[in-house]
Structure formats: C-alpha cells, structure tokens
Amino acid sequence: MAEQWKHTADPTEIMRATGHPELEYAAGWTIAGLVTIGTIVAAWVFAI
C-alpha cells in the first residue's frame, strides 16, 4: 500500500517554488495590517 504514494517526479522539482514570492509577501503584509486595524477598531468600538 505504501507504493501508491511514491511520486515519479524528482524531489528537487517538487520543492521548487512556482509562485510569485513578492505578491505573496505583499498579500501577507496587507492581510496582517488589515487584521491589526480591525482589532484596534473593534477594541475601540466595544471599549474592551
């Protein structure tokens, strides 16, 4: 049963990043910033 999980591709090809790291970096910081601002606004509105 373990044989069905073997992959025929070269492991170095599988590990290679295929995305856009700059876009992912910017999206991560944007999401983190929006969550931070949302937390501050929620604490202000609900007077926590």
C-alpha positions, 0 to 999 in steps of 0.5 A: 500500500505504501507504493501508491504514494511514491511520486515519479517526479524528482524531489528537487522539482517538487520543492521548487517554488512556482509562485510569485514570492513578492505578491505573496509577501505583499498579500501577507503584509496587507492581510496582517495590517488589515487584521491589526486595524480591525482589532484596534477598531473593534477594541475601540468600538466595544471599549474592551 
